[in-house]
Amino acid sequence: MGSIFFGFVVVIIAWFLVRHLIEFAKAAAMRPQIVGLALKKTSQDPDISRALFNVLETQNIIAGEANITLIPKNANLLGELVAATQAPKAAAVK
């Protein structure tokens, strides 16, 4: 009686695993198509493309090791003074 129950449990677990592996494989096969369609839509809309580019550019600036000084738009002399007083950083050795 115990071996029948054990066999039944093994069959149920195997069925569950196979069923979910097949669903996962189908979803993984559809992912490139979904991503490609989303990229196509975003590349056709200039507002989305501009926003995406701005986000990526901002991420790259934040991830970089450069010193960033924010200067107001119409502060020509202030900008020149700030740029003149900053010493260049030594190149980091990696």
PDB file of N, CA, C and O in Angstrom:
ATOM      1  N   MET A   1       0.827  -1.198   0.000  1.00  0.00           N
ATOM      2  CA  MET A   1       0.000   0.000   0.000  1.00  0.00           C
ATOM      3  C   MET A   1       0.867   1.255   0.000  1.00  0.00           C
ATOM      4  O   MET A   1       0.545   2.237  -0.669  1.00  0.00           O
ATOM      5  N   GLY A   2       1.971   1.222   0.754  1.00  0.00           N
ATOM      6  CA  GLY A   2       2.854   2.376   0.838  1.00  0.00           C
ATOM      7  C   GLY A   2       3.552   2.667  -0.474  1.00  0.00           C
ATOM      8  O   GLY A   2       3.779   3.830  -0.804  1.00  0.00           O
ATOM      9  N   SER A   3       3.901   1.624  -1.237  1.00  0.00           N
ATOM     10  CA  SER A   3       4.584   1.837  -2.511  1.00  0.00           C
ATOM     11  C   SER A   3       3.639   2.435  -3.553  1.00  0.00           C
ATOM     12  O   SER A   3       4.072   3.197  -4.418  1.00  0.00           O
ATOM     13  N   ILE A   4       2.355   2.095  -3.474  1.00  0.00           N
ATOM     14  CA  ILE A   4       1.377   2.682  -4.404  1.00  0.00           C
ATOM     15  C   ILE A   4       1.233   4.170  -4.111  1.00  0.00           C
ATOM     16  O   ILE A   4       1.199   4.986  -5.032  1.00  0.00           O
ATOM     17  N   PHE A   5       1.148   4.523  -2.839  1.00  0.00           N
ATOM     18  CA  PHE A   5       1.036   5.931  -2.454  1.00  0.00           C
ATOM     19  C   PHE A   5       2.282   6.702  -2.870  1.00  0.00           C
ATOM     20  O   PHE A   5       2.187   7.816  -3.385  1.00  0.00           O
ATOM     21  N   PHE A   6       3.457   6.103  -2.644  1.00  0.00           N
ATOM     22  CA  PHE A   6       4.710   6.749  -3.024  1.00  0.00           C
ATOM     23  C   PHE A   6       4.774   6.959  -4.538  1.00  0.00           C
ATOM     24  O   PHE A   6       5.193   8.022  -4.997  1.00  0.00           O
ATOM     25  N   GLY A   7       4.369   5.968  -5.307  1.00  0.00           N
ATOM     26  CA  GLY A   7       4.348   6.087  -6.766  1.00  0.00           C
ATOM     27  C   GLY A   7       3.389   7.172  -7.223  1.00  0.00           C
ATOM     28  O   GLY A   7       3.690   7.922  -8.152  1.00  0.00           O
ATOM     29  N   PHE A   8       2.248   7.258  -6.581  1.00  0.00           N
ATOM     30  CA  PHE A   8       1.257   8.283  -6.916  1.00  0.00           C
ATOM     31  C   PHE A   8       1.827   9.679  -6.663  1.00  0.00           C
ATOM     32  O   PHE A   8       1.649  10.581  -7.482  1.00  0.00           O
ATOM     33  N   VAL A   9       2.512   9.855  -5.528  1.00  0.00           N
ATOM     34  CA  VAL A   9       3.114  11.152  -5.191  1.00  0.00           C
ATOM     35  C   VAL A   9       4.199  11.512  -6.202  1.00  0.00           C
ATOM     36  O   VAL A   9       4.298  12.666  -6.618  1.00  0.00           O
ATOM     37  N   VAL A  10       5.005  10.541  -6.598  1.00  0.00           N
ATOM     38  CA  VAL A  10       6.068  10.791  -7.574  1.00  0.00           C
ATOM     39  C   VAL A  10       5.474  11.211  -8.922  1.00  0.00           C
ATOM     40  O   VAL A  10       5.981  12.132  -9.564  1.00  0.00           O
ATOM     41  N   VAL A  11       4.407  10.541  -9.349  1.00  0.00           N
ATOM     42  CA  VAL A  11       3.753  10.886 -10.621  1.00  0.00           C
ATOM     43  C   VAL A  11       3.170  12.293 -10.562  1.00  0.00           C
ATOM     44  O   VAL A  11       3.302  13.047 -11.526  1.00  0.00           O
ATOM     45  N   ILE A  12       2.539  12.659  -9.474  1.00  0.00           N
ATOM     46  CA  ILE A  12       1.953  14.007  -9.326  1.00  0.00           C
ATOM     47  C   ILE A  12       3.056  15.066  -9.370  1.00  0.00           C
ATOM     48  O   ILE A  12       2.895  16.087 -10.037  1.00  0.00           O
ATOM     49  N   ILE A  13       4.158  14.844  -8.681  1.00  0.00           N
ATOM     50  CA  ILE A  13       5.263  15.808  -8.679  1.00  0.00           C
ATOM     51  C   ILE A  13       5.874  15.919 -10.068  1.00  0.00           C
ATOM     52  O   ILE A  13       6.170  17.022 -10.528  1.00  0.00           O
ATOM     53  N   ALA A  14       6.066  14.793 -10.739  1.00  0.00           N
ATOM     54  CA  ALA A  14       6.626  14.817 -12.096  1.00  0.00           C
ATOM     55  C   ALA A  14       5.705  15.563 -13.049  1.00  0.00           C
ATOM     56  O   ALA A  14       6.165  16.365 -13.861  1.00  0.00           O
ATOM     57  N   TRP A  15       4.401  15.300 -12.953  1.00  0.00           N
ATOM     58  CA  TRP A  15       3.429  16.002 -13.819  1.00  0.00           C
ATOM     59  C   TRP A  15       3.490  17.508 -13.573  1.00  0.00           C
ATOM     60  O   TRP A  15       3.485  18.298 -14.517  1.00  0.00           O
ATOM     61  N   PHE A  16       3.545  17.895 -12.311  1.00  0.00           N
ATOM     62  CA  PHE A  16       3.605  19.312 -11.954  1.00  0.00           C
ATOM     63  C   PHE A  16       4.857  19.969 -12.529  1.00  0.00           C
ATOM     64  O   PHE A  16       4.778  21.054 -13.106  1.00  0.00           O
ATOM     65  N   LEU A  17       6.005  19.322 -12.374  1.00  0.00           N
ATOM     66  CA  LEU A  17       7.259  19.878 -12.885  1.00  0.00           C
ATOM     67  C   LEU A  17       7.252  19.988 -14.404  1.00  0.00           C
ATOM     68  O   LEU A  17       7.643  21.020 -14.950  1.00  0.00           O
ATOM     69  N   VAL A  18       6.818  18.946 -15.087  1.00  0.00           N
ATOM     70  CA  VAL A  18       6.800  18.969 -16.554  1.00  0.00           C
ATOM     71  C   VAL A  18       5.854  20.046 -17.055  1.00  0.00           C
ATOM     72  O   VAL A  18       6.182  20.781 -17.986  1.00  0.00           O
ATOM     73  N   ARG A  19       4.698  20.142 -16.451  1.00  0.00           N
ATOM     74  CA  ARG A  19       3.711  21.153 -16.877  1.00  0.00           C
ATOM     75  C   ARG A  19       4.282  22.568 -16.749  1.00  0.00           C
ATOM     76  O   ARG A  19       4.147  23.382 -17.662  1.00  0.00           O
ATOM     77  N   HIS A  20       4.915  22.853 -15.620  1.00  0.00           N
ATOM     78  CA  HIS A  20       5.451  24.196 -15.410  1.00  0.00           C
ATOM     79  C   HIS A  20       6.707  24.453 -16.226  1.00  0.00           C
ATOM     80  O   HIS A  20       6.953  25.593 -16.620  1.00  0.00           O
ATOM     81  N   LEU A  21       7.501  23.441 -16.489  1.00  0.00           N
ATOM     82  CA  LEU A  21       8.666  23.618 -17.360  1.00  0.00           C
ATOM     83  C   LEU A  21       8.236  23.939 -18.789  1.00  0.00           C
ATOM     84  O   LEU A  21       8.868  24.754 -19.462  1.00  0.00           O
ATOM     85  N   ILE A  22       7.165  23.302 -19.252  1.00  0.00           N
ATOM     86  CA  ILE A  22       6.655  23.598 -20.597  1.00  0.00           C
ATOM     87  C   ILE A  22       6.143  25.031 -20.659  1.00  0.00           C
ATOM     88  O   ILE A  22       6.410  25.735 -21.632  1.00  0.00           O
ATOM     89  N   GLU A  23       5.414  25.473 -19.643  1.00  0.00           N
ATOM     90  CA  GLU A  23       4.923  26.860 -19.616  1.00  0.00           C
ATOM     91  C   GLU A  23       6.080  27.849 -19.575  1.00  0.00           C
ATOM     92  O   GLU A  23       6.037  28.889 -20.232  1.00  0.00           O
ATOM     93  N   PHE A  24       7.117  27.525 -18.799  1.00  0.00           N
ATOM     94  CA  PHE A  24       8.280  28.404 -18.719  1.00  0.00           C
ATOM     95  C   PHE A  24       8.991  28.482 -20.063  1.00  0.00           C
ATOM     96  O   PHE A  24       9.432  29.556 -20.471  1.00  0.00           O
ATOM     97  N   ALA A  25       9.104  27.356 -20.748  1.00  0.00           N
ATOM     98  CA  ALA A  25       9.762  27.335 -22.057  1.00  0.00           C
ATOM     99  C   ALA A  25       8.980  28.161 -23.068  1.00  0.00           C
ATOM    100  O   ALA A  25       9.578  28.873 -23.875  1.00  0.00           O
ATOM    101  N   LYS A  26       7.661  28.079 -23.037  1.00  0.00           N
ATOM    102  CA  LYS A  26       6.836  28.878 -23.948  1.00  0.00           C
ATOM    103  C   LYS A  26       7.013  30.370 -23.667  1.00  0.00           C
ATOM    104  O   LYS A  26       7.138  31.172 -24.592  1.00  0.00           O
ATOM    105  N   ALA A  27       7.022  30.734 -22.388  1.00  0.00           N
ATOM    106  CA  ALA A  27       7.186  32.145 -22.027  1.00  0.00           C
ATOM    107  C   ALA A  27       8.569  32.649 -22.425  1.00  0.00           C
ATOM    108  O   ALA A  27       8.707  33.780 -22.891  1.00  0.00           O
ATOM    109  N   ALA A  28       9.586  31.821 -22.245  1.00  0.00           N
ATOM    110  CA  ALA A  28      10.949  32.225 -22.615  1.00  0.00           C
ATOM    111  C   ALA A  28      11.076  32.387 -24.124  1.00  0.00           C
ATOM    112  O   ALA A  28      11.835  33.237 -24.590  1.00  0.00           O
ATOM    113  N   ALA A  29      10.353  31.593 -24.887  1.00  0.00           N
ATOM    114  CA  ALA A  29      10.397  31.705 -26.340  1.00  0.00           C
ATOM    115  C   ALA A  29       9.689  32.969 -26.818  1.00  0.00           C
ATOM    116  O   ALA A  29      10.055  33.524 -27.854  1.00  0.00           O
ATOM    117  N   MET A  30       8.689  33.428 -26.085  1.00  0.00           N
ATOM    118  CA  MET A  30       7.926  34.625 -26.484  1.00  0.00           C
ATOM    119  C   MET A  30       8.616  35.916 -26.064  1.00  0.00           C
ATOM    120  O   MET A  30       8.321  36.974 -26.620  1.00  0.00           O
ATOM    121  N   ARG A  31       9.530  35.856 -25.095  1.00  0.00           N
ATOM    122  CA  ARG A  31      10.143  37.064 -24.558  1.00  0.00           C
ATOM    123  C   ARG A  31      10.850  37.910 -25.616  1.00  0.00           C
ATOM    124  O   ARG A  31      10.654  39.125 -25.614  1.00  0.00           O
ATOM    125  N   PRO A  32      11.655  37.355 -26.515  1.00  0.00           N
ATOM    126  CA  PRO A  32      12.308  38.206 -27.525  1.00  0.00           C
ATOM    127  C   PRO A  32      11.313  38.920 -28.431  1.00  0.00           C
ATOM    128  O   PRO A  32      11.539  40.065 -28.822  1.00  0.00           O
ATOM    129  N   GLN A  33      10.218  38.251 -28.764  1.00  0.00           N
ATOM    130  CA  GLN A  33       9.203  38.889 -29.599  1.00  0.00           C
ATOM    131  C   GLN A  33       8.545  40.046 -28.862  1.00  0.00           C
ATOM    132  O   GLN A  33       8.298  41.099 -29.450  1.00  0.00           O
ATOM    133  N   ILE A  34       8.263  39.857 -27.591  1.00  0.00           N
ATOM    134  CA  ILE A  34       7.615  40.906 -26.797  1.00  0.00           C
ATOM    135  C   ILE A  34       8.542  42.101 -26.645  1.00  0.00           C
ATOM    136  O   ILE A  34       8.115  43.246 -26.795  1.00  0.00           O
ATOM    137  N   VAL A  35       9.811  41.837 -26.347  1.00  0.00           N
ATOM    138  CA  VAL A  35      10.783  42.923 -26.187  1.00  0.00           C
ATOM    139  C   VAL A  35      10.986  43.648 -27.519  1.00  0.00           C
ATOM    140  O   VAL A  35      11.058  44.876 -27.557  1.00  0.00           O
ATOM    141  N   GLY A  36      11.075  42.889 -28.604  1.00  0.00           N
ATOM    142  CA  GLY A  36      11.245  43.507 -29.922  1.00  0.00           C
ATOM    143  C   GLY A  36      10.074  44.400 -30.281  1.00  0.00           C
ATOM    144  O   GLY A  36      10.268  45.491 -30.818  1.00  0.00           O
ATOM    145  N   LEU A  37       8.867  43.952 -29.994  1.00  0.00           N
ATOM    146  CA  LEU A  37       7.679  44.764 -30.281  1.00  0.00           C
ATOM    147  C   LEU A  37       7.678  46.033 -29.434  1.00  0.00           C
ATOM    148  O   LEU A  37       7.332  47.105 -29.930  1.00  0.00           O
ATOM    149  N   ALA A  38       8.062  45.921 -28.159  1.00  0.00           N
ATOM    150  CA  ALA A  38       8.110  47.102 -27.293  1.00  0.00           C
ATOM    151  C   ALA A  38       9.162  48.092 -27.778  1.00  0.00           C
ATOM    152  O   ALA A  38       8.921  49.299 -27.772  1.00  0.00           O
ATOM    153  N   LEU A  39      10.330  47.598 -28.200  1.00  0.00           N
ATOM    154  CA  LEU A  39      11.369  48.495 -28.712  1.00  0.00           C
ATOM    155  C   LEU A  39      10.929  49.177 -29.998  1.00  0.00           C
ATOM    156  O   LEU A  39      11.235  50.349 -30.219  1.00  0.00           O
ATOM    157  N   LYS A  40      10.216  48.453 -30.840  1.00  0.00           N
ATOM    158  CA  LYS A  40       9.729  49.037 -32.090  1.00  0.00           C
ATOM    159  C   LYS A  40       8.751  50.181 -31.799  1.00  0.00           C
ATOM    160  O   LYS A  40       8.808  51.236 -32.431  1.00  0.00           O
ATOM    161  N   LYS A  41       7.859  49.955 -30.837  1.00  0.00           N
ATOM    162  CA  LYS A  41       6.883  50.994 -30.485  1.00  0.00           C
ATOM    163  C   LYS A  41       7.574  52.217 -29.879  1.00  0.00           C
ATOM    164  O   LYS A  41       7.220  53.352 -30.199  1.00  0.00           O
ATOM    165  N   THR A  42       8.560  51.989 -29.003  1.00  0.00           N
ATOM    166  CA  THR A  42       9.219  53.125 -28.364  1.00  0.00           C
ATOM    167  C   THR A  42      10.090  53.894 -29.343  1.00  0.00           C
ATOM    168  O   THR A  42      10.235  55.110 -29.215  1.00  0.00           O
ATOM    169  N   SER A  43      10.671  53.209 -30.316  1.00  0.00           N
ATOM    170  CA  SER A  43      11.517  53.917 -31.277  1.00  0.00           C
ATOM    171  C   SER A  43      10.695  54.766 -32.236  1.00  0.00           C
ATOM    172  O   SER A  43      11.221  55.706 -32.831  1.00  0.00           O
ATOM    173  N   GLN A  44       9.421  54.452 -32.396  1.00  0.00           N
ATOM    174  CA  GLN A  44       8.561  55.235 -33.288  1.00  0.00           C
ATOM    175  C   GLN A  44       8.008  56.481 -32.610  1.00  0.00           C
ATOM    176  O   GLN A  44       7.597  57.419 -33.294  1.00  0.00           O
ATOM    177  N   ASP A  45       7.989  56.511 -31.303  1.00  0.00           N
ATOM    178  CA  ASP A  45       7.468  57.666 -30.569  1.00  0.00           C
ATOM    179  C   ASP A  45       8.647  58.518 -30.102  1.00  0.00           C
ATOM    180  O   ASP A  45       9.418  58.086 -29.245  1.00  0.00           O
ATOM    181  N   PRO A  46       8.793  59.726 -30.658  1.00  0.00           N
ATOM    182  CA  PRO A  46       9.957  60.543 -30.299  1.00  0.00           C
ATOM    183  C   PRO A  46       9.992  60.959 -28.824  1.00  0.00           C
ATOM    184  O   PRO A  46      11.075  61.101 -28.256  1.00  0.00           O
ATOM    185  N   ASP A  47       8.842  61.154 -28.204  1.00  0.00           N
ATOM    186  CA  ASP A  47       8.828  61.538 -26.787  1.00  0.00           C
ATOM    187  C   ASP A  47       9.370  60.415 -25.908  1.00  0.00           C
ATOM    188  O   ASP A  47      10.149  60.660 -24.987  1.00  0.00           O
ATOM    189  N   ILE A  48       8.957  59.191 -26.195  1.00  0.00           N
ATOM    190  CA  ILE A  48       9.432  58.049 -25.415  1.00  0.00           C
ATOM    191  C   ILE A  48      10.921  57.837 -25.658  1.00  0.00           C
ATOM    192  O   ILE A  48      11.677  57.583 -24.721  1.00  0.00           O
ATOM    193  N   SER A  49      11.339  57.942 -26.914  1.00  0.00           N
ATOM    194  CA  SER A  49      12.762  57.765 -27.237  1.00  0.00           C
ATOM    195  C   SER A  49      13.618  58.809 -26.520  1.00  0.00           C
ATOM    196  O   SER A  49      14.678  58.482 -25.986  1.00  0.00           O
ATOM    197  N   ARG A  50      13.168  60.055 -26.507  1.00  0.00           N
ATOM    198  CA  ARG A  50      13.910  61.134 -25.856  1.00  0.00           C
ATOM    199  C   ARG A  50      13.993  60.898 -24.350  1.00  0.00           C
ATOM    200  O   ARG A  50      15.049  61.078 -23.743  1.00  0.00           O
ATOM    201  N   ALA A  51      12.865  60.493 -23.748  1.00  0.00           N
ATOM    202  CA  ALA A  51      12.851  60.237 -22.310  1.00  0.00           C
ATOM    203  C   ALA A  51      13.760  59.061 -21.962  1.00  0.00           C
ATOM    204  O   ALA A  51      14.494  59.115 -20.975  1.00  0.00           O
ATOM    205  N   LEU A  52      13.713  58.001 -22.766  1.00  0.00           N
ATOM    206  CA  LEU A  52      14.572  56.851 -22.526  1.00  0.00           C
ATOM    207  C   LEU A  52      16.042  57.224 -22.652  1.00  0.00           C
ATOM    208  O   LEU A  52      16.862  56.797 -21.839  1.00  0.00           O
ATOM    209  N   PHE A  53      16.383  58.019 -23.666  1.00  0.00           N
ATOM    210  CA  PHE A  53      17.761  58.459 -23.839  1.00  0.00           C
ATOM    211  C   PHE A  53      18.213  59.309 -22.651  1.00  0.00           C
ATOM    212  O   PHE A  53      19.332  59.150 -22.164  1.00  0.00           O
ATOM    213  N   ASN A  54      17.353  60.202 -22.188  1.00  0.00           N
ATOM    214  CA  ASN A  54      17.701  61.041 -21.033  1.00  0.00           C
ATOM    215  C   ASN A  54      17.939  60.207 -19.781  1.00  0.00           C
ATOM    216  O   ASN A  54      18.866  60.485 -19.019  1.00  0.00           O
ATOM    217  N   VAL A  55      17.114  59.192 -19.561  1.00  0.00           N
ATOM    218  CA  VAL A  55      17.289  58.327 -18.392  1.00  0.00           C
ATOM    219  C   VAL A  55      18.612  57.573 -18.490  1.00  0.00           C
ATOM    220  O   VAL A  55      19.361  57.508 -17.515  1.00  0.00           O
ATOM    221  N   LEU A  56      18.905  57.004 -19.657  1.00  0.00           N
ATOM    222  CA  LEU A  56      20.155  56.261 -19.828  1.00  0.00           C
ATOM    223  C   LEU A  56      21.372  57.173 -19.683  1.00  0.00           C
ATOM    224  O   LEU A  56      22.378  56.784 -19.089  1.00  0.00           O
ATOM    225  N   GLU A  57      21.277  58.378 -20.223  1.00  0.00           N
ATOM    226  CA  GLU A  57      22.382  59.328 -20.105  1.00  0.00           C
ATOM    227  C   GLU A  57      22.610  59.718 -18.648  1.00  0.00           C
ATOM    228  O   GLU A  57      23.752  59.808 -18.195  1.00  0.00           O
ATOM    229  N   THR A  58      21.522  59.948 -17.918  1.00  0.00           N
ATOM    230  CA  THR A  58      21.627  60.299 -16.503  1.00  0.00           C
ATOM    231  C   THR A  58      22.233  59.153 -15.697  1.00  0.00           C
ATOM    232  O   THR A  58      23.057  59.386 -14.813  1.00  0.00           O
ATOM    233  N   GLN A  59      21.832  57.926 -15.994  1.00  0.00           N
ATOM    234  CA  GLN A  59      22.404  56.776 -15.302  1.00  0.00           C
ATOM    235  C   GLN A  59      23.904  56.670 -15.555  1.00  0.00           C
ATOM    236  O   GLN A  59      24.669  56.371 -14.638  1.00  0.00           O
ATOM    237  N   ASN A  60      24.327  56.913 -16.790  1.00  0.00           N
ATOM    238  CA  ASN A  60      25.760  56.852 -17.103  1.00  0.00           C
ATOM    239  C   ASN A  60      26.541  57.952 -16.389  1.00  0.00           C
ATOM    240  O   ASN A  60      27.663  57.726 -15.937  1.00  0.00           O
ATOM    241  N   ILE A  61      25.954  59.131 -16.288  1.00  0.00           N
ATOM    242  CA  ILE A  61      26.630  60.233 -15.587  1.00  0.00           C
ATOM    243  C   ILE A  61      26.756  59.909 -14.104  1.00  0.00           C
ATOM    244  O   ILE A  61      27.807  60.135 -13.505  1.00  0.00           O
ATOM    245  N   ILE A  62      25.692  59.383 -13.515  1.00  0.00           N
ATOM    246  CA  ILE A  62      25.714  59.052 -12.091  1.00  0.00           C
ATOM    247  C   ILE A  62      26.703  57.922 -11.816  1.00  0.00           C
ATOM    248  O   ILE A  62      27.399  57.940 -10.801  1.00  0.00           O
ATOM    249  N   ALA A  63      26.766  56.945 -12.711  1.00  0.00           N
ATOM    250  CA  ALA A  63      27.667  55.805 -12.522  1.00  0.00           C
ATOM    251  C   ALA A  63      29.127  56.178 -12.750  1.00  0.00           C
ATOM    252  O   ALA A  63      30.023  55.475 -12.281  1.00  0.00           O
ATOM    253  N   GLY A  64      29.380  57.275 -13.463  1.00  0.00           N
ATOM    254  CA  GLY A  64      30.752  57.693 -13.735  1.00  0.00           C
ATOM    255  C   GLY A  64      31.427  58.250 -12.504  1.00  0.00           C
ATOM    256  O   GLY A  64      30.792  58.465 -11.472  1.00  0.00           O
ATOM    257  N   GLU A  65      32.726  58.480 -12.623  1.00  0.00           N
ATOM    258  CA  GLU A  65      33.499  58.971 -11.483  1.00  0.00           C
ATOM    259  C   GLU A  65      33.814  60.460 -11.605  1.00  0.00           C
ATOM    260  O   GLU A  65      34.692  60.968 -10.907  1.00  0.00           O
ATOM    261  N   ALA A  66      33.113  61.150 -12.474  1.00  0.00           N
ATOM    262  CA  ALA A  66      33.392  62.569 -12.680  1.00  0.00           C
ATOM    263  C   ALA A  66      32.762  63.412 -11.573  1.00  0.00           C
ATOM    264  O   ALA A  66      31.727  63.050 -11.014  1.00  0.00           O
ATOM    265  N   ASN A  67      33.404  64.542 -11.267  1.00  0.00           N
ATOM    266  CA  ASN A  67      32.817  65.516 -10.355  1.00  0.00           C
ATOM    267  C   ASN A  67      31.848  66.375 -11.144  1.00  0.00           C
ATOM    268  O   ASN A  67      32.185  66.870 -12.219  1.00  0.00           O
ATOM    269  N   ILE A  68      30.654  66.554 -10.619  1.00  0.00           N
ATOM    270  CA  ILE A  68      29.632  67.339 -11.306  1.00  0.00           C
ATOM    271  C   ILE A  68      29.303  68.544 -10.449  1.00  0.00           C
ATOM    272  O   ILE A  68      28.988  68.410  -9.267  1.00  0.00           O
ATOM    273  N   THR A  69      29.378  69.730 -11.054  1.00  0.00           N
ATOM    274  CA  THR A  69      29.011  70.967 -10.374  1.00  0.00           C
ATOM    275  C   THR A  69      27.861  71.594 -11.136  1.00  0.00           C
ATOM    276  O   THR A  69      27.996  71.902 -12.320  1.00  0.00           O
ATOM    277  N   LEU A  70      26.734  71.788 -10.474  1.00  0.00           N
ATOM    278  CA  LEU A  70      25.574  72.392 -11.116  1.00  0.00           C
ATOM    279  C   LEU A  70      25.657  73.904 -10.992  1.00  0.00           C
ATOM    280  O   LEU A  70      25.829  74.447  -9.901  1.00  0.00           O
ATOM    281  N   ILE A  71      25.531  74.574 -12.134  1.00  0.00           N
ATOM    282  CA  ILE A  71      25.640  76.029 -12.179  1.00  0.00           C
ATOM    283  C   ILE A  71      24.369  76.563 -12.840  1.00  0.00           C
ATOM    284  O   ILE A  71      23.921  76.006 -13.842  1.00  0.00           O
ATOM    285  N   PRO A  72      23.780  77.633 -12.297  1.00  0.00           N
ATOM    286  CA  PRO A  72      22.576  78.195 -12.924  1.00  0.00           C
ATOM    287  C   PRO A  72      22.837  78.631 -14.362  1.00  0.00           C
ATOM    288  O   PRO A  72      23.977  78.901 -14.742  1.00  0.00           O
ATOM    289  N   LYS A  73      21.765  78.696 -15.162  1.00  0.00           N
ATOM    290  CA  LYS A  73      21.878  78.991 -16.591  1.00  0.00           C
ATOM    291  C   LYS A  73      22.600  80.305 -16.907  1.00  0.00           C
ATOM    292  O   LYS A  73      23.536  80.306 -17.706  1.00  0.00           O
ATOM    293  N   ASN A  74      22.199  81.385 -16.317  1.00  0.00           N
ATOM    294  CA  ASN A  74      22.740  82.696 -16.678  1.00  0.00           C
ATOM    295  C   ASN A  74      23.875  83.146 -15.765  1.00  0.00           C
ATOM    296  O   ASN A  74      24.016  84.339 -15.498  1.00  0.00           O
ATOM    297  N   ALA A  75      24.670  82.225 -15.295  1.00  0.00           N
ATOM    298  CA  ALA A  75      25.767  82.557 -14.391  1.00  0.00           C
ATOM    299  C   ALA A  75      27.091  82.356 -15.121  1.00  0.00           C
ATOM    300  O   ALA A  75      27.874  81.479 -14.756  1.00  0.00           O
ATOM    301  N   ASN A  76      27.342  83.156 -16.143  1.00  0.00           N
ATOM    302  CA  ASN A  76      28.541  82.991 -16.967  1.00  0.00           C
ATOM    303  C   ASN A  76      29.820  83.152 -16.149  1.00  0.00           C
ATOM    304  O   ASN A  76      30.701  82.294 -16.208  1.00  0.00           O
ATOM    305  N   LEU A  77      29.930  84.220 -15.400  1.00  0.00           N
ATOM    306  CA  LEU A  77      31.133  84.474 -14.614  1.00  0.00           C
ATOM    307  C   LEU A  77      31.302  83.431 -13.514  1.00  0.00           C
ATOM    308  O   LEU A  77      32.413  82.968 -13.252  1.00  0.00           O
ATOM    309  N   LEU A  78      30.191  83.064 -12.870  1.00  0.00           N
ATOM    310  CA  LEU A  78      30.254  82.056 -11.816  1.00  0.00           C
ATOM    311  C   LEU A  78      30.767  80.737 -12.379  1.00  0.00           C
ATOM    312  O   LEU A  78      31.590  80.070 -11.752  1.00  0.00           O
ATOM    313  N   GLY A  79      30.291  80.363 -13.543  1.00  0.00           N
ATOM    314  CA  GLY A  79      30.739  79.128 -14.170  1.00  0.00           C
ATOM    315  C   GLY A  79      32.213  79.133 -14.471  1.00  0.00           C
ATOM    316  O   GLY A  79      32.900  78.135 -14.256  1.00  0.00           O
ATOM    317  N   GLU A  80      32.701  80.238 -14.963  1.00  0.00           N
ATOM    318  CA  GLU A  80      34.130  80.351 -15.262  1.00  0.00           C
ATOM    319  C   GLU A  80      34.964  80.280 -13.985  1.00  0.00           C
ATOM    320  O   GLU A  80      36.022  79.651 -13.963  1.00  0.00           O
ATOM    321  N   LEU A  81      34.479  80.930 -12.914  1.00  0.00           N
ATOM    322  CA  LEU A  81      35.214  80.906 -11.651  1.00  0.00           C
ATOM    323  C   LEU A  81      35.257  79.500 -11.055  1.00  0.00           C
ATOM    324  O   LEU A  81      36.296  79.057 -10.566  1.00  0.00           O
ATOM    325  N   VAL A  82      34.142  78.818 -11.097  1.00  0.00           N
ATOM    326  CA  VAL A  82      34.098  77.458 -10.554  1.00  0.00           C
ATOM    327  C   VAL A  82      35.013  76.549 -11.351  1.00  0.00           C
ATOM    328  O   VAL A  82      35.743  75.745 -10.771  1.00  0.00           O
ATOM    329  N   ALA A  83      34.986  76.663 -12.672  1.00  0.00           N
ATOM    330  CA  ALA A  83      35.835  75.817 -13.517  1.00  0.00           C
ATOM    331  C   ALA A  83      37.313  76.116 -13.276  1.00  0.00           C
ATOM    332  O   ALA A  83      38.142  75.207 -13.323  1.00  0.00           O
ATOM    333  N   ALA A  84      37.651  77.382 -13.019  1.00  0.00           N
ATOM    334  CA  ALA A  84      39.054  77.751 -12.829  1.00  0.00           C
ATOM    335  C   ALA A  84      39.579  77.293 -11.476  1.00  0.00           C
ATOM    336  O   ALA A  84      40.777  77.044 -11.341  1.00  0.00           O
ATOM    337  N   THR A  85      38.724  77.177 -10.480  1.00  0.00           N
ATOM    338  CA  THR A  85      39.201  76.833  -9.144  1.00  0.00           C
ATOM    339  C   THR A  85      39.261  75.332  -8.894  1.00  0.00           C
ATOM    340  O   THR A  85      39.836  74.908  -7.892  1.00  0.00           O
ATOM    341  N   GLN A  86      38.698  74.532  -9.753  1.00  0.00           N
ATOM    342  CA  GLN A  86      38.709  73.092  -9.545  1.00  0.00           C
ATOM    343  C   GLN A  86      39.988  72.481 -10.090  1.00  0.00           C
ATOM    344  O   GLN A  86      40.367  72.721 -11.236  1.00  0.00           O
ATOM    345  N   ALA A  87      40.638  71.703  -9.269  1.00  0.00           N
ATOM    346  CA  ALA A  87      41.853  71.020  -9.699  1.00  0.00           C
ATOM    347  C   ALA A  87      41.482  69.732 -10.403  1.00  0.00           C
ATOM    348  O   ALA A  87      40.535  69.063  -9.989  1.00  0.00           O
ATOM    349  N   PRO A  88      42.197  69.365 -11.452  1.00  0.00           N
ATOM    350  CA  PRO A  88      41.873  68.111 -12.130  1.00  0.00           C
ATOM    351  C   PRO A  88      42.204  66.916 -11.234  1.00  0.00           C
ATOM    352  O   PRO A  88      43.186  66.925 -10.492  1.00  0.00           O
ATOM    353  N   LYS A  89      41.348  65.878 -11.327  1.00  0.00           N
ATOM    354  CA  LYS A  89      41.594  64.676 -10.548  1.00  0.00           C
ATOM    355  C   LYS A  89      42.636  63.810 -11.234  1.00  0.00           C
ATOM    356  O   LYS A  89      42.726  63.776 -12.461  1.00  0.00           O
ATOM    357  N   ALA A  90      43.406  63.123 -10.438  1.00  0.00           N
ATOM    358  CA  ALA A  90      44.375  62.181 -10.996  1.00  0.00           C
ATOM    359  C   ALA A  90      43.615  60.976 -11.516  1.00  0.00           C
ATOM    360  O   ALA A  90      42.598  60.580 -10.947  1.00  0.00           O
ATOM    361  N   ALA A  91      44.106  60.401 -12.588  1.00  0.00           N
ATOM    362  CA  ALA A  91      43.446  59.248 -13.183  1.00  0.00           C
ATOM    363  C   ALA A  91      43.492  58.070 -12.204  1.00  0.00           C
ATOM    364  O   ALA A  91      44.535  57.772 -11.622  1.00  0.00           O
ATOM    365  N   ALA A  92      42.355  57.414 -12.036  1.00  0.00           N
ATOM    366  CA  ALA A  92      42.281  56.272 -11.132  1.00  0.00           C
ATOM    367  C   ALA A  92      42.893  55.067 -11.810  1.00  0.00           C
ATOM    368  O   ALA A  92      42.627  54.801 -12.982  1.00  0.00           O
ATOM    369  N   VAL A  93      43.702  54.349 -11.083  1.00  0.00           N
ATOM    370  CA  VAL A  93      44.337  53.140 -11.603  1.00  0.00           C
ATOM    371  C   VAL A  93      43.466  51.960 -11.235  1.00  0.00           C
ATOM    372  O   VAL A  93      43.151  51.738 -10.065  1.00  0.00           O
ATOM    373  N   LYS A  94      43.082  51.206 -12.249  1.00  0.00           N
ATOM    374  CA  LYS A  94      42.195  50.047 -11.992  1.00  0.00           C
ATOM    375  C   LYS A  94      42.926  48.769 -12.241  1.00  0.00           C
ATOM    376  O   LYS A  94      42.355  47.690 -12.082  1.00  0.00           O
TER     377      LYS A  94
END
